[in-house]
């Protein structure tokens, strides 16, 4: 299809993002909420929906839901009721799901993203509501039966529902990234898409640019990575445009995405709301969010990535790229903050984290929480470089490795014991320079004839001959002086 035809259509997407909450027990039963256990071991008569059993709300799931709402700028609903959403699948033992319909725990809110033109765009949230997960059906290739694992049945979820404000697949990815970052900052979910802790359904439609009426939407499910979300939306956009251009009608349906083919496939026609026959859950009393509860949860909120990004760029004057990398993980951001409490060279602290420390952690298979060195030690290394006591190359190389082996040592003491302290006095540096210049008489002559870029060659040779102990700034000054004398 020609690009000029595609460009006459506008993509319209709304996301439904499910995040499993990292509570110890399930949403409405004391069964363990644990990933990776043997099938059908984290179950009880409540999970299995035996007659006469009653659910009981998980208070921690409520707190986690409120935290996510506060982080997204939502209004917190004070009077909460649960509802039954009726549908019948083999991995849903009760024949209904306990969820929230008319009174979600969080209303409104937003995510700020950048569109394809680099302009800020706001993706509004419709709601965040609490519900329980279904079990998992396992279809073995070639088998004439389906196996069901009910460990996941009843695991607490929050569903984050956006308005249909997304116009580019890249914006959808940004929303997903922000959701994952927030649930990890808040420690309410591990956000692992590959394990199903974070899942995304996309409601996709297209319409002619300028039209105000929404097109008929198609829901795409079973996307277990950021990349698959993007590929599925892009495929569905082109598929729907081709259908409309051919005069075909878009069917409101649920489709699945196959990452191997990059295509979506029909699963079933889309249910309407009345198909679910929502009604209030009679076995669970209303939940009241008091002023005291809301104040307590608000006081327990950690620093959030958006606020930290603004602090790093405005107060610490870091480039947006640095701030984005540093705030991607809460533990990294907090470690950076700790370094900055010991030094004012914020850019150097950023460089250390994004290069030297990150490379070490990657090579050793560790997280920042496992890092051997206190933030104050990194600040001391920065000070040694700033004070020209050691070169940056030495600090990030030999000295850093030595400090990893002996983390209790003070960096300057270790540098002295390893004979790494730089020399900046003329008596030490000038003889080294004279020896280097004597080895390159032709280069000296060329320099004096105007090839000033040869200063780099002389600097390299002097630093090599000085075995890292020569102060580069002082050496550069003295090399120029000695060349003028030559």
C-alpha positions in Angstrom: 0.0 0.0 0.0 1.3 3.4 -0.9 2.5 5.6 1.9 0.4 8.6 0.8 -2.7 6.5 1.4 -1.5 5.4 4.8 -0.8 9.0 5.7 -4.4 9.9 5.2 -5.4 7.8 8.3 -4.9 8.4 12.0 -4.2 5.7 14.5 -6.2 5.7 17.7 -5.1 3.4 20.5 -6.2 2.9 24.1 -4.3 0.5 26.4 -5.4 -1.8 29.2 -2.4 -2.7 31.2 -2.6 -5.4 33.9 0.0 -5.4 36.6 0.2 -8.3 39.1 0.7 -6.9 42.6 3.6 -8.3 44.7 1.6 -9.2 47.8 2.4 -12.3 49.8 -1.0 -13.7 49.4 -3.8 -13.6 46.8 -6.4 -10.9 46.4 -9.2 -12.7 48.4 -7.7 -15.7 50.0 -4.6 -16.6 52.1 -3.1 -18.7 49.3 0.5 -17.8 48.4 1.1 -15.4 45.6 4.3 -16.8 44.2 5.6 -17.2 40.6 7.2 -20.4 39.4 5.8 -22.9 41.9 4.6 -26.4 40.8 1.2 -26.3 39.1 -1.8 -26.2 41.3 0.0 -26.0 44.6 -0.9 -22.4 45.6 -4.6 -23.2 45.9 -7.3 -23.8 48.5 -11.0 -24.2 48.7 -11.4 -20.5 48.1 -9.3 -20.4 45.0 -11.2 -23.5 43.7 -14.5 -21.8 44.5 -16.0 -24.6 46.7 -19.5 -23.9 47.9 -19.8 -22.1 51.1 -16.4 -20.4 50.9 -16.1 -16.6 51.3 -13.5 -14.1 50.0 -11.7 -11.6 52.2 -10.1 -8.5 50.8 -6.3 -8.2 50.8 -5.4 -4.9 52.6 -2.0 -4.6 51.1 -3.4 -4.9 47.5 -5.6 -1.9 48.4 -2.6 0.1 49.6 -0.6 -0.8 46.5 -3.5 0.3 44.2 -3.7 3.6 46.0 0.1 4.2 45.6 -0.1 3.6 41.9 -3.1 6.0 41.7 -1.2 8.7 43.6 1.9 8.2 41.4 -0.3 8.7 38.2 -2.1 11.8 39.5 -5.4 10.1 40.0 -8.3 10.9 42.3 -8.7 8.2 44.9 -12.2 6.9 45.4 -13.1 6.9 49.1 -16.1 4.5 48.9 -15.2 1.3 47.0 -17.3 -1.7 46.1 -16.3 -4.9 44.3 -18.4 -6.3 41.4 -18.8 -9.7 39.7 -17.8 -9.9 36.1 -19.4 -13.0 34.7 -17.7 -15.1 32.0 -16.9 -18.7 31.6 -13.4 -20.1 30.9 -11.8 -23.3 32.3 -9.1 -21.3 34.1 -11.7 -19.2 36.0 -13.0 -21.6 38.7 -15.8 -19.4 40.1 -17.3 -18.6 36.7 -16.9 -14.9 37.4 -14.1 -12.5 38.2 -14.1 -10.2 41.2 -13.3 -6.7 39.9 -14.5 -3.1 40.0 -17.0 -1.7 37.6 -18.8 1.5 38.6 -16.4 2.5 41.4 -12.8 2.0 40.5 -10.2 2.8 43.2 -8.5 5.4 41.0 -10.1 7.9 38.6 -8.4 10.1 36.0 -4.6 10.7 36.0 -2.3 10.8 33.0 1.1 10.0 31.5 3.2 12.5 29.6 4.9 11.2 26.4 6.6 12.6 23.3 5.0 12.1 20.0 6.9 11.3 16.8 7.6 15.0 16.2 9.2 15.3 19.6 6.3 17.3 21.0 4.8 16.7 24.4 1.6 14.7 24.4 -0.6 13.8 27.4 -2.2 10.4 27.5 -5.2 10.6 29.9 -6.1 7.7 32.2 -9.7 6.6 32.5 -9.2 4.6 35.6 -7.2 2.2 37.6 -9.2 -0.6 39.2 -8.5 -3.6 41.4 -9.4 -7.2 40.4 -8.2 -10.8 40.5 -6.3 -12.7 37.9 -7.5 -15.9 36.2 -5.6 -19.2 36.1 -3.5 -20.3 33.1 -4.6 -22.7 30.4 -1.7 -24.7 28.9 -2.1 -26.0 25.4 0.5 -28.6 24.4 1.2 -28.9 20.7 -0.5 -31.9 19.3 -2.4 -32.8 22.5 -6.1 -33.4 22.4 -6.6 -31.8 25.8 -5.8 -28.5 27.7 -4.2 -28.4 31.1 -5.1 -25.8 33.7 -2.8 -24.3 36.3 -4.8 -22.4 39.0 -1.8 -21.0 40.9 -2.4 -17.6 39.2 -6.1 -17.7 39.9 -7.0 -15.0 42.4 -3.6 -13.2 42.2 -4.3 -9.5 42.8 -4.2 -7.2 39.8 -4.5 -3.5 39.0 -5.8 -2.7 35.5 -4.6 0.7 34.2 -7.0 1.9 31.4 -6.0 4.8 29.2 -8.3 7.0 27.1 -8.0 6.5 23.3 -5.4 9.3 23.2 -2.5 7.3 21.7 -1.7 8.2 18.1 1.6 6.4 17.5 2.8 2.9 18.5 5.9 4.6 20.0 3.6 6.5 22.4 2.1 3.2 23.6 5.6 1.9 24.4 6.4 5.1 26.4 3.2 4.5 28.4 4.2 0.9 29.0 7.7 1.9 30.0 6.3 4.5 32.5 3.9 2.0 34.0 6.7 -0.6 34.4 9.1 2.0 35.9 6.4 3.2 38.4 5.4 -0.2 39.7 9.0 -1.0 40.3 9.7 2.4 42.0 6.7 1.8 44.2 7.6 -1.8 44.7 4.1 -2.9 44.1 5.0 -5.3 41.2 8.1 -6.6 39.6 6.8 -5.6 36.2 8.3 -8.6 34.4 6.4 -8.9 31.1 8.2 -12.2 30.3 6.7 -13.8 33.4 3.3 -12.3 32.9 3.5 -9.9 35.8 2.9 -7.0 33.4 0.5 -7.6 30.4 -0.9 -5.3 27.9 -4.1 -5.4 25.7 -4.3 -2.7 23.0 -7.6 -1.4 21.6 -6.7 -0.3 18.1 -8.8 1.6 15.5 -8.1 3.9 12.6 -10.0 6.9 11.1 -9.5 9.4 8.4 -7.4 12.4 9.6 -9.9 15.1 10.5 -12.7 12.8 11.5 -13.9 13.2 15.1 -15.9 9.9 15.3 -13.9 6.9 16.6 -13.5 3.9 14.3 -14.5 0.4 15.3 -11.9 -0.9 17.7 -10.1 -4.3 17.7 -8.6 -5.6 20.9 -5.2 -7.2 20.6 -4.1 -9.6 23.4 -1.2 -11.8 24.3 1.6 -9.4 24.0 4.5 -10.2 26.4 7.1 -7.7 25.5 7.4 -4.0 24.6 8.6 -4.8 21.2 5.6 -7.0 20.5 3.2 -4.3 21.7 4.7 -2.0 19.1 4.7 -4.6 16.3 1.1 -5.6 17.0 -0.2 -2.1 16.9 1.7 -1.3 13.7 0.5 -4.4 12.0 -3.1 -3.8 13.1 -3.0 -0.2 11.8 -2.0 -1.4 8.3 -4.4 -4.3 8.3 -7.4 -2.1 9.2 -6.4 0.6 6.6 -6.2 -2.0 3.9 -9.7 -3.3 4.8 -11.2 0.1 4.8 -9.6 1.0 1.5 -11.0 -2.3 0.1 -14.5 -1.3 1.3 -14.5 -4.0 4.0 -16.1 -3.6 7.4 -13.9 -3.7 10.5 -15.2 -6.4 12.9 -15.1 -5.5 16.6 -13.2 -8.6 17.8 -10.5 -9.9 20.0 -7.3 -10.9 18.2 -4.1 -12.5 19.3 -0.6 -11.5 18.2 1.9 -14.1 16.9 5.5 -12.7 17.3 6.8 -15.3 14.9 4.7 -14.0 12.0 4.3 -10.4 13.2 0.6 -10.7 12.5 -2.6 -10.7 14.5 -5.2 -13.5 14.3 -8.9 -13.6 15.2 -9.8 -15.3 18.5 -13.5 -14.3 19.1 -15.9 -11.5 18.6 -15.6 -8.8 21.2 -17.9 -9.1 24.2 -20.2 -6.1 25.0 -20.4 -4.8 28.6 -23.9 -6.3 29.1 -22.5 -9.8 28.2 -20.5 -9.7 31.5 -23.7 -9.1 33.6 -21.9 -6.9 36.2 -23.5 -6.7 39.6 -22.1 -5.9 43.1 -20.2 -8.6 44.8 -22.5 -9.7 47.7 -19.8 -11.4 49.7 -17.4 -8.4 50.1 -18.3 -5.3 52.2 -17.6 -1.8 50.8 -14.0 -0.5 51.5 -13.7 3.0 52.9 -10.5 4.9 52.3 -10.2 7.2 55.2 -8.3 10.5 55.4 -5.9 8.9 57.8 -5.2 6.0 55.5 -4.7 8.2 52.5 -2.3 10.5 54.5 -0.3 7.5 55.7 0.1 6.0 52.2 1.0 9.4 50.8 3.7 9.8 53.4 5.2 6.4 52.4 5.6 7.3 48.7 9.2 7.1 47.5 10.8 9.7 45.2 9.2 9.2 41.7 11.0 9.1 38.4 9.4 12.3 37.0 10.3 14.4 40.0 13.9 12.9 40.1 14.2 13.6 36.3 13.3 17.3 36.9 15.7 17.5 39.8 18.6 16.0 37.9 18.1 18.2 34.9 17.3 21.5 36.7 19.1 21.3 40.0 22.1 19.1 38.9 22.2 20.5 35.3 22.5 17.1 33.8 21.6 16.4 30.1 18.2 14.9 29.6 19.9 11.7 28.3 21.8 11.3 31.6 18.7 12.0 33.7 16.7 9.4 31.7 19.3 6.7 32.2 19.7 7.4 35.9 16.0 7.5 36.7 15.2 4.3 34.8 15.8 2.3 38.0 15.0 3.6 41.4 18.1 2.0 43.1 20.4 3.6 40.5 18.7 7.0 41.0 19.0 6.8 44.8 22.7 5.7 44.6 23.3 8.7 42.3 21.6 10.9 44.9 23.8 9.5 47.6 27.0 10.3 45.5 25.7 13.8 45.0 25.4 14.3 48.8 29.2 14.0 48.9 30.3 15.9 45.8 29.2 18.9 43.7 30.6 17.5 40.5 27.3 16.0 39.4 28.3 15.3 35.8 31.3 13.3 36.9 29.0 11.3 39.3 26.7 10.6 36.3 29.6 9.5 34.1 30.9 7.1 36.8 27.5 5.5 37.1 26.7 5.2 33.4 30.1 4.0 32.3 32.6 2.6 34.8 30.1 1.3 37.4 27.5 0.1 34.9 30.2 -1.8 32.9 31.5 -3.5 36.1 28.0 -4.5 37.2 27.2 -5.9 33.7 30.4 -7.9 33.6 29.9 -9.3 37.1 26.2 -10.0 36.7 25.3 -7.8 39.7 22.7 -5.2 40.4 23.5 -1.8 41.9 22.1 -3.1 45.3 25.0 -5.6 45.2 27.7 -3.0 44.5 30.6 -3.3 46.9 31.5 0.4 47.1 29.6 3.0 49.2 28.6 6.1 47.3 31.0 8.2 49.4 34.0 6.2 48.0 32.9 7.1 44.5 32.8 10.8 45.5 36.3 10.5 46.9 37.5 9.1 43.5 35.9 12.0 41.8 37.7 14.4 44.2 41.0 12.8 43.5 40.6 13.4 39.8 39.2 17.0 40.3 42.2 17.8 42.5 44.6 16.3 39.9 45.9 13.8 42.3 45.2 10.9 39.9 44.2 10.9 36.2 40.6 10.0 35.2 42.0 7.0 33.3 43.8 5.8 36.4 40.9 6.4 38.7 38.4 4.5 36.5 40.9 1.8 35.8 43.6 0.6 38.1 42.4 2.4 41.2 38.7 1.4 40.8 39.6 -2.2 40.4 41.9 -2.1 43.4 39.1 -0.5 45.5 36.7 -3.2 44.5 39.1 -5.8 45.9 39.6 -3.7 49.1 36.4 -1.7 49.6 37.3 -0.8 53.2 40.3 1.2 52.1 40.3 4.9 51.6 40.8 5.7 47.8 43.6 8.2 48.4 45.5 5.9 50.7 45.1 3.1 48.2 46.4 5.3 45.4 49.5 6.2 47.5 50.2 2.6 48.3 50.0 1.7 44.6 52.1 4.7 43.6 49.3 6.2 41.5 49.4 9.8 42.8 50.2 12.1 39.9 53.3 14.3 39.8 52.8 17.9 38.9 56.2 19.4 39.7 58.5 20.6 36.9 61.4 18.6 38.2 59.6 15.3 37.6 57.8 16.1 34.3 60.4 18.1 32.3 63.0 15.3 32.0 60.3 13.0 30.7 59.3 15.6 28.1 62.9 16.2 27.1 63.4 12.5 26.6 60.3 12.2 24.4 61.2 15.2 22.3 64.7 13.8 21.8 63.1 10.6 20.3 61.0 12.6 17.7 63.3 15.3 16.3 61.4 15.2 12.9 58.1 15.7 14.7 59.5 18.5 16.7 60.6 20.2 13.5 57.2 19.7 11.9 55.5 21.2 15.0 57.7 24.3 14.8 56.8 24.6 11.1 53.1 24.8 12.0 51.8 21.3 12.5 50.4 22.1 16.0 48.1 19.0 16.1 51.3 17.0 16.8 50.8 18.1 20.4 48.6 15.1 20.9 51.4 12.7 19.9 53.8 14.3 22.4 51.1 14.2 25.1 50.4 10.5 24.5 54.1 9.6 24.6 54.7 11.7 27.8 51.8 10.1 29.6 53.0 6.7 28.5 56.5 7.3 29.7 55.2 8.8 33.0 53.2 5.6 33.6 50.1 7.5 34.4 51.7 9.6 37.1 52.0 12.8 35.1 49.4 15.5 35.6 48.0 15.9 32.1 47.1 19.6 32.5 50.6 20.5 33.8 52.2 18.2 31.1 50.4 20.0 28.3 51.6 23.3 29.5 55.2 22.2 29.9 55.3 20.4 26.5 54.4 23.6 24.8 57.1 25.5 26.7 59.8 22.9 25.9 58.8 22.8 22.2 59.2 26.6 22.0 62.7 26.2 23.4 63.7 23.3 21.1 
